[in-house]
Amino acid sequence: MNKLIFANLLHRPVRSIISVLAVAIEVVMILSIVGIFMGMLNDQKQRTNGIGADIMVLPSNASIFNGVGAVSLPIVDAKAILGLPHVAAVSPAIQHLSTNGNVEVLYGIDYTSFNALKPFSFTEGGPFKGPDDVIVDTVFANEKSHVGDTIQILNEPFRISGIVEPGKGGRKLIPLDTMQQLIGTPNKVSLIFVKCDSPANADLVLNEIRTTEGFEQNTLMTIDSWLNEMTPSKIPGFNLALEVVTSIAVIVGFLVIFQTMYTAVLERTREIGILKSLGASKTTIVSVLLRECSVLAVAGVILGIIFTYIVRSLLLHVFPTQHFEITAGWLLRGALIAFAGALVGAMYPAWIAARKDPIDALAYE
């Protein structure tokens, strides 16, 4: 029976290849969208956590997403916070969402106070030497950029003064004064990072800031609470986007498998009649078709996983700053979704085949 299954698949190689590719595309769609979404989310979490702050002070009703909040905090607020008990360092900063060329979050920082949160680890060069300098991380540099090179930021030329290890906020950091001039927000920042004398005092400092005059309406959160909020279930539209893409992928795979198996049943009517006349039960007929579908689905899943890693390599080559995350959990989930969708697509054709009358099937031309 196994020989019959593989012979049937090889009898129509083009159709079998198309079916395998449909399942592979389904797997690639699921894993790619998840890989990009989760990669962006976790990369942002790692880089924000690597700044070294314990608390973030934002404007009232501010978004939790980096670069989305308004630049409306007076920079003098940083001095007021620095005078509070248990505060070790305070750094005002601007996170600016840039869509020029590609989407990225640019950081405007006061180097001295930002470095006090957690020192930079330079692999090449050093701090800003002028207002038109920029610090980039090794991911952006990607061995193609070096100290002294000029890059464009917000349509302005900047000289790379230093290259640092990744995980210190943005991939591109420019002087705070320069950022304020470029976006037209003098003496304003989008958030203030606060480092406590001990991480255990974060909640205590948070309450001190809340009770300080002028900060009653500000959005305050610890880095730990921010990290807890940055999950797919708590980000509006995140799970919905995954569900939509997954549903589309499943529908594509379902329709192709359905068409393949339905056509196979029509073409093999006499064969089915012969099997039933030899005593094959309905269960046996259904089993043969589902086993054929399983072979196609398994081949498609394996090919889809291979294609996903190829897509990941291509994306990282073209967009080196893009984080593409492939996890074992989503590999298994994507494979199961594609496999189950393929089997469901084969159910109806298998049911039709099992119900065929052997006399009518043998007389079929």
GUDREN-850755 format. One record per residue (C-alpha): x, z, y. Coordinates in nm, 4 decimals. Layout:
+----------+----------+----------+
:       px :       pz :       py :
+----------+----------+----------+
:        X :        Z :        Y :
...
+----------+----------+----------+
***
This chain:
+----------+----------+----------+
:       px :       pz :       py :
+----------+----------+----------+
:   0.0000 :   0.0000 :   0.0000 :
:   0.2884 :   0.0702 :   0.2366 :
:   0.4246 :  -0.2796 :   0.1710 :
:   0.0823 :  -0.4179 :   0.2627 :
:   0.0803 :  -0.2222 :   0.5876 :
:   0.4186 :  -0.3502 :   0.7028 :
:   0.3411 :  -0.7033 :   0.5808 :
:   0.0275 :  -0.7036 :   0.7942 :
:   0.2232 :  -0.5926 :   1.1018 :
:   0.4914 :  -0.8568 :   1.0467 :
:   0.2323 :  -1.1274 :   0.9837 :
:   0.1415 :  -1.1219 :   1.3548 :
:   0.4732 :  -1.0161 :   1.5178 :
:   0.3760 :  -1.1051 :   1.8762 :
:   0.0588 :  -0.9017 :   1.8579 :
:   0.2446 :  -0.6085 :   1.7047 :
:   0.5158 :  -0.6237 :   1.9717 :
:   0.2548 :  -0.6283 :   2.2500 :
:   0.0866 :  -0.3221 :   2.0982 :
:   0.4174 :  -0.1367 :   2.0750 :
:   0.4991 :  -0.2263 :   2.4356 :
:   0.1555 :  -0.1063 :   2.5515 :
:   0.2148 :   0.2361 :   2.3972 :
:   0.5705 :   0.2377 :   2.5378 :
:   0.4411 :   0.1601 :   2.8887 :
:   0.1893 :   0.4423 :   2.8490 :
:   0.4694 :   0.6856 :   2.7661 :
:   0.6890 :   0.5580 :   3.0511 :
:   0.4052 :   0.5954 :   3.3039 :
:   0.3351 :   0.9537 :   3.2008 :
:   0.6961 :   1.0710 :   3.1788 :
:   0.8095 :   0.8882 :   3.4940 :
:   0.5417 :   1.0254 :   3.7241 :
:   0.5914 :   1.3744 :   3.5822 :
:   0.9700 :   1.3389 :   3.6030 :
:   0.9603 :   1.2327 :   3.9688 :
:   0.7012 :   1.4911 :   4.0765 :
:   0.8580 :   1.7828 :   3.8913 :
:   1.2063 :   1.6696 :   3.9907 :
:   1.1182 :   1.6704 :   4.3609 :
:   0.9433 :   2.0056 :   4.3319 :
:   1.2150 :   2.1874 :   4.1381 :
:   1.4932 :   2.0302 :   4.3438 :
:   1.3282 :   2.1575 :   4.6614 :
:   1.2907 :   2.5031 :   4.5089 :
:   1.6564 :   2.5179 :   4.4028 :
:   1.7882 :   2.4029 :   4.7397 :
:   1.5669 :   2.6426 :   4.9370 :
:   1.6582 :   2.9316 :   4.7093 :
:   2.0258 :   2.8412 :   4.7550 :
:   2.0141 :   2.8993 :   5.1306 :
:   2.0661 :   3.2701 :   5.0706 :
:   1.7740 :   3.4047 :   5.2737 :
:   1.5258 :   3.6660 :   5.1556 :
:   1.2436 :   3.5966 :   5.4030 :
:   1.1061 :   3.2981 :   5.5929 :
:   0.9302 :   3.3376 :   5.9273 :
:   0.7077 :   3.0407 :   6.0160 :
:   0.4504 :   2.9549 :   6.2838 :
:   0.0897 :   3.0614 :   6.2302 :
:  -0.1009 :   2.8543 :   5.9716 :
:   0.2243 :   2.6813 :   5.8741 :
:   0.2510 :   2.4668 :   5.5638 :
:   0.4569 :   2.5992 :   5.2747 :
:   0.6124 :   2.2548 :   5.2292 :
:   0.9576 :   2.1962 :   5.3720 :
:   0.9592 :   1.9707 :   5.6756 :
:   0.5826 :   1.9687 :   5.7215 :
:   0.5459 :   2.2652 :   5.9596 :
:   0.5357 :   2.2359 :   6.3361 :
:   0.8483 :   2.2999 :   6.5457 :
:   0.6871 :   2.5665 :   6.7626 :
:   0.8724 :   2.8950 :   6.7112 :
:   1.0675 :   3.0164 :   7.0194 :
:   1.4317 :   3.0413 :   6.9220 :
:   1.4566 :   3.3793 :   7.1000 :
:   1.2406 :   3.5274 :   6.8223 :
:   1.5513 :   3.5223 :   6.6044 :
:   1.7208 :   3.7792 :   6.8303 :
:   1.4189 :   4.0099 :   6.8110 :
:   1.4241 :   4.0000 :   6.4307 :
:   1.7993 :   4.0554 :   6.4153 :
:   1.7539 :   4.3923 :   6.5864 :
:   1.5216 :   4.5260 :   6.3167 :
:   1.6440 :   4.7769 :   6.0540 :
:   1.7716 :   4.6412 :   5.7199 :
:   1.8247 :   4.2915 :   5.8623 :
:   2.1740 :   4.1597 :   5.7850 :
:   2.1528 :   3.8033 :   5.9210 :
:   1.9024 :   3.5754 :   6.0948 :
:   1.9252 :   3.1978 :   6.1247 :
:   1.6828 :   2.9793 :   6.3224 :
:   1.6481 :   2.6269 :   6.1833 :
:   1.4492 :   2.3071 :   6.1984 :
:   1.3244 :   2.1248 :   5.8912 :
:   1.2288 :   1.7722 :   5.9922 :
:   1.0573 :   1.5297 :   5.7567 :
:   1.2126 :   1.1868 :   5.8042 :
:   1.0529 :   0.8694 :   5.6672 :
:   1.3084 :   0.6327 :   5.8149 :
:   1.4330 :   0.4319 :   5.5162 :
:   1.3412 :   0.6985 :   5.2603 :
:   1.1555 :   1.0275 :   5.2652 :
:   1.3873 :   1.3241 :   5.3161 :
:   1.3967 :   1.6644 :   5.4827 :
:   1.6671 :   1.6907 :   5.7494 :
:   1.7997 :   2.0300 :   5.8539 :
:   1.8985 :   2.1299 :   6.2031 :
:   2.1045 :   2.4505 :   6.1793 :
:   2.3096 :   2.6927 :   6.3803 :
:   2.6208 :   2.6771 :   6.1647 :
:   2.7485 :   3.0322 :   6.2221 :
:   2.4221 :   3.2117 :   6.1431 :
:   2.3270 :   2.9702 :   5.8614 :
:   2.6657 :   3.0196 :   5.6988 :
:   2.6144 :   3.3972 :   5.7271 :
:   2.3128 :   3.3751 :   5.4966 :
:   2.5328 :   3.2342 :   5.2203 :
:   2.8703 :   3.0698 :   5.2884 :
:   2.9036 :   2.6952 :   5.2453 :
:   3.1283 :   2.5748 :   4.9644 :
:   3.3166 :   2.2754 :   5.1043 :
:   3.4667 :   2.0169 :   4.8735 :
:   3.5987 :   1.8156 :   5.1646 :
:   3.6223 :   1.8677 :   5.5410 :
:   3.4636 :   2.1615 :   5.7230 :
:   3.2105 :   2.2787 :   5.9850 :
:   3.0745 :   2.0792 :   6.2786 :
:   3.3309 :   1.9878 :   6.5412 :
:   3.0899 :   1.8212 :   6.7794 :
:   2.7202 :   1.7591 :   6.8472 :
:   2.7216 :   1.4317 :   6.6531 :
:   2.8643 :   1.5741 :   6.3318 :
:   2.6783 :   1.6108 :   6.0043 :
:   2.7400 :   1.8098 :   5.6881 :
:   2.6260 :   1.6407 :   5.3669 :
:   2.6201 :   1.7569 :   5.0074 :
:   2.8028 :   1.5977 :   4.7159 :
:   2.4803 :   1.4464 :   4.5793 :
:   2.4305 :   1.2426 :   4.8951 :
:   2.8010 :   1.1616 :   4.9225 :
:   2.8059 :   1.0470 :   4.5593 :
:   3.1792 :   0.9727 :   4.5856 :
:   3.0936 :   0.6877 :   4.8248 :
:   3.0967 :   0.8839 :   5.1510 :
:   3.3915 :   1.0796 :   5.2862 :
:   3.4801 :   1.2937 :   5.5834 :
:   3.5087 :   1.0758 :   5.8918 :
:   3.2527 :   0.8183 :   5.7732 :
:   2.9606 :   0.7370 :   5.9995 :
:   2.5989 :   0.7481 :   5.8797 :
:   2.2676 :   0.6893 :   6.0574 :
:   2.0300 :   0.9820 :   6.1055 :
:   1.7098 :   0.9326 :   6.3080 :
:   1.8571 :   0.6022 :   6.4288 :
:   2.1644 :   0.7765 :   6.5697 :
:   2.5248 :   0.7592 :   6.4404 :
:   2.6698 :   1.0802 :   6.2946 :
:   3.0209 :   1.1514 :   6.1714 :
:   3.0544 :   1.3370 :   5.8413 :
:   3.2516 :   1.6527 :   5.9199 :
:   3.2199 :   1.8130 :   5.5773 :
:   3.0922 :   1.7677 :   5.2247 :
:   2.9541 :   2.0745 :   5.0457 :
:   2.8265 :   2.1682 :   4.7030 :
:   2.4520 :   2.0988 :   4.6665 :
:   2.1877 :   2.3694 :   4.6857 :
:   2.2239 :   2.4802 :   5.0494 :
:   1.8936 :   2.3585 :   5.1917 :
:   1.9058 :   1.9962 :   5.3006 :
:   2.1293 :   1.7159 :   5.1864 :
:   2.2035 :   1.6389 :   5.5512 :
:   2.2539 :   1.9171 :   5.8039 :
:   2.3146 :   1.8557 :   6.1753 :
:   2.3645 :   2.0955 :   6.4687 :
:   2.0455 :   2.2698 :   6.5800 :
:   2.0875 :   2.1703 :   6.9461 :
:   2.1248 :   1.8061 :   6.8469 :
:   1.8117 :   1.8154 :   6.6302 :
:   1.6147 :   1.9740 :   6.9142 :
:   1.7206 :   1.6937 :   7.1490 :
:   1.6457 :   1.4166 :   6.8966 :
:   1.2890 :   1.5325 :   6.8262 :
:   1.2177 :   1.6634 :   7.1760 :
:   1.1730 :   2.0352 :   7.1028 :
:   1.4171 :   2.2278 :   7.3261 :
:   1.4488 :   2.5988 :   7.2455 :
:   1.2042 :   2.5638 :   6.9555 :
:   1.2545 :   2.5861 :   6.5782 :
:   1.0292 :   2.5334 :   6.2767 :
:   1.1295 :   2.8472 :   6.0882 :
:   1.3635 :   3.1445 :   6.0873 :
:   1.5552 :   3.2520 :   5.7787 :
:   1.6131 :   3.6253 :   5.7386 :
:   1.8659 :   3.7913 :   5.5081 :
:   1.8195 :   4.1599 :   5.4295 :
:   2.0937 :   4.4138 :   5.3735 :
:   1.9571 :   4.4318 :   5.0194 :
:   1.7085 :   4.2034 :   4.8417 :
:   1.5204 :   4.5203 :   4.7412 :
:   1.4343 :   4.5738 :   5.1089 :
:   1.2647 :   4.2344 :   5.1513 :
:   0.9098 :   4.3744 :   5.1498 :
:   1.0132 :   4.6541 :   5.3861 :
:   1.1614 :   4.4054 :   5.6361 :
:   0.8541 :   4.1855 :   5.5957 :
:   0.6314 :   4.4755 :   5.7055 :
:   0.8652 :   4.5556 :   5.9955 :
:   0.8366 :   4.1978 :   6.1234 :
:   0.4568 :   4.2046 :   6.0854 :
:   0.4308 :   4.5181 :   6.2974 :
:   0.6661 :   4.3872 :   6.5677 :
:   0.4897 :   4.2734 :   6.8843 :
:   0.4643 :   3.8962 :   6.9097 :
:   0.4786 :   3.8310 :   6.5327 :
:   0.1197 :   3.9277 :   6.4459 :
:   0.0074 :   3.5643 :   6.3955 :
:   0.3189 :   3.4313 :   6.2253 :
:   0.3236 :   3.3222 :   5.8630 :
:   0.5666 :   3.5474 :   5.6770 :
:   0.6757 :   3.5207 :   5.3160 :
:   0.9600 :   3.6246 :   5.0962 :
:   1.1601 :   3.3518 :   4.9249 :
:   1.0398 :   3.4877 :   4.5900 :
:   0.6740 :   3.4541 :   4.6904 :
:   0.7414 :   3.1019 :   4.8243 :
:   0.8987 :   3.0043 :   4.4924 :
:   0.5916 :   3.1377 :   4.3104 :
:   0.3669 :   2.9215 :   4.5291 :
:   0.5632 :   2.6039 :   4.4559 :
:   0.4026 :   2.5344 :   4.1186 :
:   0.1886 :   2.2363 :   4.0130 :
:  -0.1215 :   2.4516 :   3.9753 :
:  -0.0971 :   2.5834 :   4.3329 :
:  -0.0059 :   2.2596 :   4.5111 :
:  -0.3186 :   2.0685 :   4.6202 :
:  -0.3513 :   1.7335 :   4.4475 :
:  -0.0454 :   1.7757 :   4.2249 :
:  -0.2260 :   1.8217 :   3.8945 :
:  -0.4919 :   1.5732 :   4.0027 :
:  -0.2270 :   1.3049 :   4.0535 :
:  -0.0805 :   1.3760 :   3.7105 :
:  -0.4235 :   1.3614 :   3.5503 :
:  -0.5100 :   1.0304 :   3.7201 :
:  -0.1851 :   0.8621 :   3.6150 :
:  -0.2119 :   1.0040 :   3.2627 :
:  -0.5711 :   0.8828 :   3.2330 :
:  -0.4804 :   0.5314 :   3.3476 :
:  -0.1917 :   0.5202 :   3.1017 :
:  -0.4141 :   0.6380 :   2.8148 :
:  -0.6814 :   0.3792 :   2.8991 :
:  -0.4227 :   0.0998 :   2.8994 :
:  -0.2854 :   0.2060 :   2.5618 :
:  -0.6350 :   0.2587 :   2.4187 :
:  -0.7605 :  -0.0870 :   2.5181 :
:  -0.4569 :  -0.2711 :   2.3835 :
:  -0.4612 :  -0.0840 :   2.0507 :
:  -0.8378 :  -0.1312 :   2.0243 :
:  -0.8069 :  -0.5061 :   2.0835 :
:  -0.5185 :  -0.5330 :   1.8366 :
:  -0.6891 :  -0.3471 :   1.5539 :
:  -1.0284 :  -0.5089 :   1.6160 :
:  -0.8722 :  -0.8551 :   1.5955 :
:  -0.6828 :  -0.7525 :   1.2837 :
:  -1.0063 :  -0.6474 :   1.1152 :
:  -1.1709 :  -0.9830 :   1.1948 :
:  -0.8720 :  -1.1789 :   1.0668 :
:  -0.8495 :  -0.9795 :   0.7449 :
:  -1.2140 :  -0.9798 :   0.6446 :
:  -1.1430 :  -1.1460 :   0.3074 :
:  -0.8518 :  -0.9110 :   0.2453 :
:  -1.0765 :  -0.6131 :   0.3059 :
:  -1.3347 :  -0.7628 :   0.0693 :
:  -1.0716 :  -0.8020 :  -0.2036 :
:  -0.9576 :  -0.4415 :  -0.1599 :
:  -1.3128 :  -0.3112 :  -0.1801 :
:  -1.3897 :  -0.5284 :  -0.4848 :
:  -1.0860 :  -0.3749 :  -0.6538 :
:  -1.2335 :  -0.0317 :  -0.5985 :
:  -1.0846 :   0.0701 :  -0.2637 :
:  -1.3032 :   0.3328 :  -0.0985 :
:  -1.4070 :   0.3444 :   0.2651 :
:  -1.1532 :   0.6211 :   0.3141 :
:  -0.8765 :   0.3986 :   0.1782 :
:  -0.9693 :   0.1118 :   0.4123 :
:  -0.9760 :   0.3433 :   0.7123 :
:  -0.6472 :   0.4985 :   0.6020 :
:  -0.4745 :   0.1598 :   0.5829 :
:  -0.5761 :   0.0642 :   0.9368 :
:  -0.4941 :   0.4053 :   1.0838 :
:  -0.1539 :   0.4014 :   0.9134 :
:  -0.0856 :   0.0593 :   1.0646 :
:  -0.1847 :   0.1986 :   1.4051 :
:   0.0376 :   0.5032 :   1.3477 :
:   0.3382 :   0.2798 :   1.2829 :
:   0.2711 :   0.0915 :   1.6069 :
:   0.2190 :   0.4166 :   1.7986 :
:   0.5363 :   0.5829 :   1.6683 :
:   0.7421 :   0.2728 :   1.7495 :
:   0.5846 :   0.2624 :   2.0966 :
:   0.6523 :   0.6302 :   2.1627 :
:   1.0183 :   0.5990 :   2.0620 :
:   1.0598 :   0.2851 :   2.2716 :
:   0.8783 :   0.4513 :   2.5628 :
:   1.1143 :   0.7493 :   2.5606 :
:   1.4150 :   0.5148 :   2.5559 :
:   1.2670 :   0.3129 :   2.8444 :
:   1.2034 :   0.6347 :   3.0397 :
:   1.5718 :   0.7276 :   3.0264 :
:   1.6597 :   0.3730 :   3.1346 :
:   1.4180 :   0.4031 :   3.4294 :
:   1.5720 :   0.7406 :   3.5147 :
:   1.9234 :   0.5923 :   3.5172 :
:   1.8135 :   0.3013 :   3.7356 :
:   1.6377 :   0.5296 :   3.9845 :
:   1.9365 :   0.7628 :   4.0089 :
:   2.1616 :   0.4619 :   4.0653 :
:   1.9411 :   0.3182 :   4.3417 :
:   1.8298 :   0.6569 :   4.4861 :
:   2.1072 :   0.9049 :   4.4027 :
:   1.9375 :   1.1878 :   4.5944 :
:   1.6179 :   1.1545 :   4.3901 :
:   1.5861 :   1.4214 :   4.1225 :
:   1.4220 :   1.2908 :   3.8012 :
:   1.3448 :   1.5713 :   3.5593 :
:   1.2728 :   1.5068 :   3.1919 :
:   1.1858 :   1.8154 :   2.9902 :
:   1.1371 :   1.8598 :   2.6161 :
:   0.7884 :   1.9935 :   2.6794 :
:   0.6735 :   1.6812 :   2.8633 :
:   0.8476 :   1.4535 :   2.6126 :
:   0.6394 :   1.6101 :   2.3385 :
:   0.3225 :   1.6115 :   2.5490 :
:   0.3620 :   1.2479 :   2.6527 :
:   0.4294 :   1.1440 :   2.2930 :
:   0.1227 :   1.3287 :   2.1632 :
:  -0.1038 :   1.1862 :   2.4360 :
:   0.0093 :   0.8302 :   2.3623 :
:  -0.0147 :   0.8772 :   1.9860 :
:  -0.3621 :   1.0321 :   2.0044 :
:  -0.4839 :   0.7590 :   2.2404 :
:  -0.3639 :   0.4904 :   2.0001 :
:  -0.5410 :   0.6503 :   1.7028 :
:  -0.8647 :   0.6833 :   1.8991 :
:  -0.8360 :   0.3145 :   1.9886 :
:  -0.8146 :   0.2276 :   1.6182 :
:  -1.1088 :   0.4423 :   1.5071 :
:  -1.3908 :   0.1976 :   1.5778 :
:  -1.2207 :  -0.1084 :   1.4214 :
:  -1.1391 :   0.1034 :   1.1159 :
:  -1.4997 :   0.2168 :   1.0915 :
:  -1.6195 :  -0.1475 :   1.1094 :
:  -1.3777 :  -0.2445 :   0.8343 :
:  -1.4949 :   0.0387 :   0.6092 :
:  -1.8612 :  -0.0666 :   0.6455 :
:  -1.8062 :  -0.4296 :   0.5480 :
:  -1.9987 :  -0.5440 :   0.2417 :
:  -1.7471 :  -0.6697 :  -0.0201 :
:  -1.9703 :  -0.9686 :  -0.1185 :
:  -2.0035 :  -1.0837 :   0.2444 :
:  -1.6330 :  -1.0243 :   0.3023 :
:  -1.5309 :  -1.2345 :   0.0017 :
:  -1.7595 :  -1.5175 :   0.1167 :
:  -1.6089 :  -1.5064 :   0.4694 :
:  -1.4183 :  -1.8185 :   0.5760 :
+----------+----------+----------+
***
